[in-house]
Each structure stands twice: as C-alpha cells, then as structure tokens.
Amino acid sequence: MTAQLVSDTGHDAPLPPAAHPLDPLSAEEISAAAAIVRSQPGLPPATRFVMITLDEPPKPPGLDFARVPAIDRVALVITYDKAEGLIHESLVSLTAGRLLRREPVPDRFPSYITDDTSAVEDLVRQDPRWQAAMRERGVTDFDLAMIDAWPSGYLGPADHPATSGRLCRPLTWMRSAPGEHGYARPVEGLIVTVDMDAMTVTDVADHGVVPIPAHPGNYAPEFMFDPQNRPAFTALRDDVKPIEITQPEGPSFTVDGWSVSWQKWQLRVGFNPREGLVLHQVGYTDRGRLRPVLYRASLSEMVVPYGDSAPTHWNKNVFDMGEVGMGLMSNSLTLGCDCLG
C-alpha cells in the first residue's frame, strides 16, 4: 500500500511504496523525512542536515523478508546544530509518517556538510594572509586557485573539539586555465586552518615557497594547448586502434529495480551517503537452490595515510566514509567515457 505522511504542519505527502525493504530511500522519502524533522517543535534554527539514509530493518528469519508480515520503512536522519556544536540522530517512520526518536550525540563531529566546503573555498580565497602567500609564489589571479577543504588529522591539544570547533585544513592547487582539474599544480608549503562552525580562517601557515609546476597535467584534448597555442605535447596519439564492445543478443545480466541477476549469482544493490555502494543478499544458485553467500557487504571505512614528511602531506589521513562520505562524493558513470559499450 502507499504510505501517507502527515507532518505537524498539516501537509500530506503521499509516497509510493518501496519494492523491497532494503531499497535505498527515494528522493521523495528523503524529502518527507526531512519535512517531519523540520516540523518538530523547538528545532534549533541553526540545524543543518548532514545525511538522511535508510535505517535498515533487522535481518529477517531465514533471510527471507517475505516471512515478516509488516516492515516499517524507517529513515535515519543526522542533523547538526552549529550553534551548540551538537549532533542529533533521529529515526523517522516513513510508514506511519511520524518521528520515532530523536537523541543528541555529544562529543562527536558530523561528516562534512557539502555547502560548507564551498563556503570554505570562498573564505580562504578572500583571506589577505593567503593572498599574500600566493603573491609570494607569483600568483595574482586568485580565481584560478582550486582550494580543497581537507579534513585534518589531530595535530595536538589545540585541535581538541572543546577549544577548536570543526576544523579543516584547506590545501591549494593552481589551474592554468578555467575549467581544469588543477591537481597537477599543487601549492606546496601552504596550509590554512578554518573553523567551520564559526566560518573563520584561524591560521595561515607558510612553510616556504616551493615553485609551482610550470606545466599542467591535462589529458583532455581541449586542454592540450596553452593560451598562446604552443603545443603542450608534441602530438595527440594516433596509433590507438578503436575499441568496440557489443552484445548483439543483449546483456547476460538482468536488472529488476535494485536486484541484479547474472548467471547463477543474485544480489541486491544498495547505496547510502556514508558508505556508497552496499551489496545485500548475495547468493549463488547451486543445483537449483539459492545458497546465501553474504547478507551485507560494504566498506565500513577507508583511510589513506600519506607517507610524505612535507608539511602539506604528512597530516593527510582522511576517513573517506566517516568524514567525507563515500556516497556523497560519488559521481555517476558516463557512457562512452567511464564505461564502454
């Protein structure tokens, strides 16, 4: 049946039913969950939504959801009160259209809030100390700078949450033309510290000028030549033979909603803002019987420590799930570019 969500504001929000209890939240469900949390009395005005995802139901008896007569569709909503520096976790029943529970989570930080990262880039670009350091490196066109709000490792007592707020330490790269990726031209030795709660630049540390690489590292044809039309490379390669991938009779796999079947394998694809790709109920058909192999599989966390002792590298140890959100940072594949045929 179709769930009917009724918030405290009196507005109804009909939702189509999920085809399966493990299906990721739809856009309509996410909007409905946010509306229910927003409607709660006393919600602080500085509340920010960090992420909204499916609160997965318990593992069913015999791994068969058909044995469970009624499964509540529940969203986990993580919010952050910037004024108080406090996370709340809420459970929202999308089936009943009401808040089930809302609890504070003290002494913890939320993962990155996307619009904060854009604000950090603008904030750093306008800082006179950062501008002075860039001029020391011969840079005068600040619009070509690419500033990434890197999460910071713990550098010492000054980074304690009680005194520092939510910190990030942005690093800078220089594009040689608008629209470039920029990562081939790092600005070494320059580290900015930003308090993302107060949205202020608290420190600009310049460890000494290192020459910015003169040449870009672009491989897209539109960037293969510099503004003076001097070739950046001798020539584009012309010795690569074309690749054609075809399946005249169609693919060997089938997709039904979030369920995928291929030969004797079956699985359900899930996706959430923290972990990104999740695989559910992976099974293999053996002599006519579907045997369960994995109930749930995902990357719980990933961290890549950088083994370079230079000031802009040694403290790079980002937790890609917990701090950044692997799902939030994912991009859709493009046919003909990321995947062929």
For each residue, the residues with C-beta under 8 A, 3 or more apart:
1: 17
2: 14 15 16 17
3: 14 15 17 73 94 95 96 97
4: 12 13 14 15 97
5: 12 13 14 15 32 35 36 94 97
6: 10 11 12 13 97 98
7: 10 11 13 35 36 39 97
8: 39 40 41
9: 35 39
10: 6 7
11: 6 7 35
12: 4 5 6
13: 4 5 6 7 28 31 32 35 97
14: 2 3 4 5
15: 2 3 4 5 26 28 29 32 94
16: 2 26 28
17: 1 2 3
18: 21 23 26 29 73
19: 23 257 258
20: 23 65 257 258 259 268
21: 18 56 57 65 68 71 73
22: 54 56 57 65 258 268 270 280 281
23: 18 19 20 26 54 257 258 270
24: 53 54 258 270 271 272
25: 29 30 33 52 53 54 75
26: 15 16 18 23 29 30
27: 30 31
28: 13 15 16 31 32
29: 15 18 25 26 32 33 73 75 94
30: 25 26 27 33 34 52 75
31: 13 27 28 34 35
32: 5 13 15 28 29 35 36 92 94 97
33: 25 29 30 36 37 52 75 77 92 94
34: 30 31 37 38 49 52 77
35: 5 7 9 11 13 31 32 38 39
36: 5 7 32 33 39 40 92 97 98 99
37: 33 34 40 43 49 77 79 90 92 99 102
38: 34 35 43
39: 7 8 9 35 36
40: 8 36 37 43 99 102
41: 8
42:
43: 37 38 40 47
44: 47 81 83 84
45: 83
46: 81 82 83 84
47: 43 44 79 80 81 88
48: 79 80 81 82 110 113
49: 34 37 52 77 78 79
50: 78 79 80 87 110 111 113
51: 78 111 272 273 274 325 328
52: 25 30 33 34 49 75 76 77 78 273
53: 24 25 75 76 272 273 274
54: 22 23 24 25 74 75 76 270 272
55: 74 75 76 91
56: 21 22 296
57: 21 22 60 65 68 71 72 74
58:
59: 63 295
60: 57 63 64 65 67 68
61: 64 67 68
62: 67
63: 59 60 281 292 295
64: 60 61 67
65: 20 21 22 57 60 68 71
66:
67: 60 61 62 64
68: 21 57 60 61 65 71
69:
70:
71: 21 57 65 68
72: 57 93 95 96
73: 3 18 21 29 93 94 95
74: 54 55 57 91 92 93 94 95 100
75: 25 29 30 33 52 53 54 55 91 92 94
76: 52 53 54 55 89 90 91
77: 33 34 37 49 52 89 90 91 92
78: 49 50 51 52 87 88 89 90 110
79: 37 47 48 49 50 87 88 90
80: 47 48 50 86 87 88 110 113
81: 44 46 47 48 84 85 86 87 88
82: 46 48 85 197
83: 44 45 46
84: 44 46 81
85: 81 82 161 165 166 197
86: 80 81 104 105 106
87: 50 78 79 80 81 104 105 106 108 109 110
88: 47 78 79 80 81 102 103 104 105
89: 76 77 78 102 103 105
90: 37 76 77 78 79 99 100 101 102 103
91: 55 74 75 76 77 99 100 101 102
92: 32 33 36 37 74 75 77 98 99 100
93: 72 73 74 96 97 98 99 100
94: 3 5 15 29 32 33 73 74 75 97
95: 3 72 73 74
96: 3 72 93
97: 3 4 5 6 7 13 32 36 93 94
98: 6 36 92 93
99: 36 37 40 90 91 92 93 102
100: 74 90 91 92 93
101: 90 91
102: 37 40 88 89 90 91 99
103: 88 89 90
104: 86 87 88
105: 86 87 88 89 108
106: 86 87
107: 161
108: 87 105
109: 87 161 166
110: 48 50 78 80 87 113 166
111: 50 51 274 322 323 324 325 328
112: 116 117 149 151 168 323 324 325 328
113: 48 50 80 110 116 117 196
114: 117 118 328
115: 118 119
116: 112 113 119 120 149 196
117: 112 113 114 120 121 148 149
118: 114 115 121 122
119: 115 116 122 123 199
120: 116 117 123 124 147 149 168 170 194 196 199
121: 117 118 124 125 147 148 149 170
122: 118 119 125 126
123: 119 120 126 127 194 199 200 201
124: 120 121 127 130 147 170 172 192 194 201
125: 121 122 130 131 142 145 147
126: 122 123 131
127: 123 124 130 131 192 201 204
128: 131 132
129: 132 133 201 204
130: 124 125 127 133 134 172 190 192 201 204
131: 125 126 127 128 134 135 142
132: 128 129 135 136
133: 129 130 136 137 190 204 206
134: 130 131 137 139 140 142 145 172 187 190
135: 131 132 138 139 140
136: 132 133 206 209
137: 133 134 187 209 211 212
138: 135 212
139: 134 135 142 144 145 174 187 212
140: 134 135
141: 144
142: 125 131 134 139 145
143: 178
144: 139 141 174 175 176 177 178
145: 125 134 139 142 172 173 174 175 187
146: 172 173 174 175 182 183
147: 120 121 124 125 170 171 172 173 192
148: 117 121 170 171 172 173
149: 112 116 117 120 121 168 170 194 196
150: 168 169 170 171 316 318
151: 112 168 169 318 319 323 324
152: 155 159 167 168 169 193 315
153: 315 316 317
154: 159
155: 152 158 159 315
156: 159
157: 160
158: 155 163 164
159: 152 154 155 156 164 167
160: 157 163 164
161: 85 107 109 164 165
162:
163: 158 160
164: 158 159 160 161 167 195
165: 85 161 195 196 197 198
166: 85 109 110 195 196 197
167: 152 159 164 193 194 195 196 202
168: 112 120 149 150 151 152 193 194 196
169: 150 151 152 191 192 193 194 315
170: 120 121 124 147 148 149 150 191 192 194
171: 147 148 150 186 187 190 191 192 312
172: 124 130 134 145 146 147 148 186 187 190 192
173: 145 146 147 148 182 183 185 186 187
174: 139 144 145 146 182 185 187 212
175: 144 145 146 178 179 180 181 182 185 216
176: 144 180 185 216 226
177: 144 180 216 223 226 227
178: 143 144 175
179: 175 223
180: 175 176 177 216 218 223
181: 175 184 218
182: 146 173 174 175 185
183: 146 173 186 217
184: 181 213 215 216 217 218
185: 173 174 175 176 182 212 213 216 217
186: 171 172 173 183 212 213 312
187: 134 137 139 145 171 172 173 174 190 210 212
188: 210 310 311 312
189: 206 207 208 209 210 310 311 312
190: 130 133 134 171 172 187 204 205 206 207 312
191: 169 170 171 204 205 207 311 312
192: 124 127 130 147 169 170 171 172 201 203 204 205
193: 152 167 168 169 201 202 203 204 205
194: 120 123 124 149 167 168 169 170 199 200 201 202
195: 164 165 166 167 198 199 200 202
196: 113 116 120 149 165 166 167 168 199
197: 82 85 165 166
198: 165 195
199: 119 120 123 194 195 196
200: 123 194 195
201: 123 124 127 129 130 192 193 194 204
202: 167 193 194 195
203: 192 193
204: 127 129 130 133 190 191 192 193 201
205: 190 191 192 193 311
206: 133 136 189 190 209
207: 189 190 191 311 312
208: 189
209: 136 137 189 206
210: 187 188 189
211: 137 214
212: 137 138 139 174 185 186 187
213: 184 185 186 217
214: 211
215: 184 232
216: 175 176 177 180 184 185 223 232
217: 183 184 185 213
218: 180 181 184 223 224 232
219: 223 224
220: 223 224
221: 224 236
222:
223: 177 179 180 216 218 219 220 232
224: 218 219 220 221 231 232 233 236
225: 229 230 231 232
226: 176 177 229 230 232
227: 177
228:
229: 225 226
230: 225 226
231: 224 225 234 235
232: 215 216 218 223 224 225 226
233: 224 236
234: 231
235: 231 238
236: 221 224 233
237: 240
238: 235
239:
240: 237
241:
242:
243: 340
244: 341
245: 340 341
246: 341
247: 250 251 252 341
248:
249:
250: 247
251: 247 254
252: 247 262 263
253: 260 261 262
254: 251 260 261 262
255: 259 260
256: 259 261
257: 19 20 23
258: 19 20 22 23 24 268 269 270
259: 20 255 256 266 267 268 269
260: 253 254 255 266 267 268 269
261: 253 254 256 265 266
262: 252 253 254 265
263: 252
264: 284 285 286
265: 261 262 282 283 284 285
266: 259 260 261 281 282 283 284 285 290
267: 259 260 279 280 281 282 283
268: 20 22 258 259 260 279 280 281
269: 258 259 260 277 278 279 280
270: 22 23 24 54 258 277 278 279 280 298
271: 24 276 277 278 327
272: 24 51 53 54 275 276 278 327
273: 51 52 53 325 327 328
274: 51 53 111 321 322 325 326 327 328
275: 272 278 298 299 300 321 326 327
276: 271 272 298 299 321 326 327 330
277: 269 270 271 298 327
278: 269 270 271 272 275 296 297 298
279: 267 268 269 270 282 294 296 297 298
280: 22 267 268 269 270 295 296
281: 22 63 266 267 268 292 294 295
282: 265 266 267 279 292 293 294 295 297
283: 265 266 267 290 291 292 293
284: 264 265 266 290 291 293
285: 264 265 266 288 289 290 291
286: 264 289 290 291
287:
288: 285
289: 285 286
290: 266 283 284 285 286
291: 283 284 285 286
292: 63 281 282 283 295
293: 282 283 284
294: 279 281 282 297
295: 59 63 280 281 282 292
296: 56 278 279 280
297: 278 279 282 294
298: 270 275 276 277 278 279
299: 275 276 302 321 326
300: 275 321
301: 319 320 321 322
302: 299 319 320 321 326
303: 317 318 319 320
304: 316 317 318 320
305: 316 317
306: 313 314 316 317
307:
308: 313 314
309: 313 314
310: 188 189 313 314
311: 188 189 191 205 207 314
312: 171 186 188 189 190 191 207
313: 306 308 309 310 316
314: 306 308 309 310 311
315: 152 153 155 169
316: 150 153 304 305 306 313
317: 153 303 304 305 306
318: 150 151 303 304 323 324
319: 151 301 302 303 322 323 324
320: 301 302 303 304 323 324 326 329
321: 274 275 276 299 300 301 302 324 325 326
322: 111 274 301 319
323: 111 112 151 318 319 320
324: 111 112 151 318 319 320 321 328 329
325: 51 111 112 273 274 321 328 329
326: 274 275 276 299 302 320 321 329 330
327: 271 272 273 274 275 276 277 330
328: 51 111 112 114 273 274 324 325
329: 320 324 325 326
330: 276 326 327
331:
332:
333: 337 338 339
334: 337 338 339
335: 338 339
336: 339 340
337: 333 334
338: 333 334 335
339: 333 334 335 336
340: 243 245 336
341: 244 245 246 247
